[in-house]
């Protein structure tokens, strides 16, 4: 059984797809698959060490955001792969806050990576937002260098409390656009789509 956790990315000459599959043993394995411009497979599937929540092409590397439990606390990490799927260097931990930090998404500006994620530091939420309306989460944002170093202080994007299960991120050429789903009104089991923009200060 296979699942596709993220969108395919275009390198300029190939399409790279990250996906996972359940083995006969019940274990989950994560893979990277390359396709040429006509959709023909290039080489063999490459096993990855981690299940990415987001992948982004930086012009020469594949950047992977993924999450892992750190002493009972979920945190986000960044890994880098070459175009053939081999690990470059070591993974970098990119969040360090109490409670849940996960479901990270990446967007490449041409020189830096934008990272947005779901965060429970203000509401003491320790598990992911899989159960609707069970806990309030905030949207946080930061900018990373190409090798994963955080360049800003974490920025909270949303302005009111509410349950938020995911966020999406895009680079427009001059600023980041963020869209997410959230409670339309706190305490009311209805959802709305929210949008905001984040840009660099001049």
N, C-alpha and C positions, 0 to 999 in steps of 0.2 A: 504494500500500500504506500503510495507516495503523497506528499503534500508539498505545496509551493508557498513558502513563508514570505517571499519578497518579490518585487518586480524584476524582470530581466533588465540588464544594463547593456548599453551599447558602447564599445570601445573605440569606434571609428572604423573597425574592420570586422569585428566579431560581436556576437551576442553572448553574454554570460548569464547563466541561470543558476541560482542557488536553490536547492530543494532538499527534502529529507524523505526517507523511506523507512518503513518498519520491516525488520528482518524476520525470518521464520522463527527466530529465537525470542521475538518480542522486543528486541533492542532497536533503538532508533539510530540511524546513521544519516549524516548530512553530507551532501555532495555539491560539487561545482561542475557544471556542464558547459562546454563551449560549442557554439554553432557559428558557421560562417554566414555571410550575408544572405545566402540562399536557404539557410536553415539546416544545412548539412552538419552533422556532428563532427567536431574537430578533436581528435585524440580520444582518450578514455575519460570516463567520469573520475573526478578527483575527490577522495574522501576528505572532509574538513573536520577539524577538531571540535568545532562549536556550531551550534544552530544560530544563524544570524537572525536578528530582528530587522536588519536593513543592510543593503549592500550599495556601494557607490563606486563609480569609476573615477579615478583622480587624474587620468591622462597617461599614467604608466603603471598603476597598481589598482587592485581591488581593495577597498576599505570595507571592513565588516564590523558592524555594531552587534554585540551580543551581551547577554546577561548571565550572571552566575551568583550563587549564594556565597556570601562572605561572612562567616561566623553568624549565620542566621539572618543576614541582611542581604537583599538582592541589590547588586550594583551593576553598572554598565562598563563594558570593556571595548577596546578597539583593537582589531587585528588587521594586518596588511598581508596581501597575497600578491605574488607576481601574476602575469596574465595566464600562466599555466596552472595556477592554483597552489603553488608552493608558498609556505609561510615565509614572511620577511621579518626578521628580528623577533622580538617577543611581544606578547600582548600587553597593552597598556590599560590600566584601570583609569576610567575617565570620570566616574562619580565617586563621591565620598561624603555621604550625608546619612543621617539616621533614617531608618525605615526604607520602604520600597523605592528603588529607582530602576525603571525598566522600560521595555517596549521602545527603545531608542530608534530614531530614524535619522538618516544622514542626507546631506546635500552638498555637493562640491561647488566651490565658487570659481575655481580655476587656480587657486593657491591655498585655500583653506577649506575645512569641513564644518558646515553647520550641523549641530546635533540638537534635536528636540526629544523630550522623553516625558513619561508619566512619573510623577513624584509624590511620595506620601510623607515627606518630612514635616509638613505643617499640620498634618491631621493624624499622625502616628499610625498610618496604614502600613502594614508589614507584608501583605501579600498582594499579588497582582489584581487588577480590577476586573476579574473574570465574572464575578457575581454582580449582576446589575444593582446599582444603588446601595450596595452594602457599605461602601466607604467613599469618602471624598478624596479626589486626587487633583493635583495641580499639574499644569504644563510648564516645564522648565526648558531653558535654551542656553546653549553656550557655543562658542566657536573653538575649533581644534586646529592645531597645526597639522601638517600633512602626516606627521608621525604620531599624532595623538595627544600632544600636550594641550591642556586647556589654556586658552588665551584670555578669556574673560572671567569675571565672577559669574556664577550661575544667575540667570535672569528668569524670574517668574513671569509668564506671559498672561495667564488668565487673571481676571479681576474679581471673581466671585467664587464662592464655594460650590462644589458640585462633583458628581461622579463623572469621570472621563475615562473611557476605555482605551483610547488610542489617539495619536496625533500623526499628521502627515506634513511633509516639509518640501519646499521647492525653492530653488535659487532663480531669481528673475534676471540676473545680470547686474543688479544694483542693490537688491535687498532680498530678504527671505520672506516667503509667504507660508503661513502655518494655518492648517485647518484641522478641526477636531470635533468630535461629537461630545455633547455634555447634556446634563439635565436642563430642560427648558426652564424649570423653576425648582429650586431646592425643595425636596420633600414630595414633589409631584412626579409620578412615574411616567414621564414623557421626555423626549430628547429633542435637541435642536443641533444645528451645525453652526459652529463659531469659526471666525477667521480673524487673523491679525497679521501684522507685518513687523519685521525686525530689520533694522538697517545699521550700518556702521556710522559712528559719529565722525563728523568732519573736523 
